[in-house]
């Protein structure tokens, strides 16, 4: 992986672990709807990062990864507002999601400029 790719993959792998741990503690009533949606989107981001790494056409998977990061961000905000995520967990995840979004955007811009 290049210098652009490895930090994003490492960050997202850690973020995914955090998300999975936190959504596992969601109330049972929303665990199989709300939590599962967050988990699926987070796994999609990881898949898109790997696809971008090994694909000649990197723009499509990078745009998909960026969109999924944004969806996870919105769902985490709703989870926080509904009380499924405490404030400290939400702040931690929000920082990681912001960083991942910036990294995806930077990688995407570097590809679009080449």
QUIZI-V903081 format. One line per field, one symbol per residue. ss: DSSP state (2 for helix, 1 for strand, 0 for the rest). phi: phi as a letter, one per 30 degrees, with the letter a starting at -180 (. if undefined). burial: b if it has 16 or more other ideal C-beta (glycine too) atoms within 10 Angstrom, else e. A space follows every 50 residues. Layout:
ss = ???
phi = ???
burial = ???
This chain:
ss = 00222222222222222222222000022222222222222222222222 22220002222222222222222222222220000022222222222222 22222222222220
phi = .ddddddddddddddeedddddddcdeedcdccdddddddddddeedddd dddccdcdddddddddddedddedddddddddidbddddddddddddddd dddddddddddddd
burial = eeeebeebbebbeebbeebeebbeebeeeeeeebbeebbebbebbbebbb bbbeeeebeebbbbbbebbebbbebbeebbeeebbeeebbeebeebbebb bebbeebbeeeeee
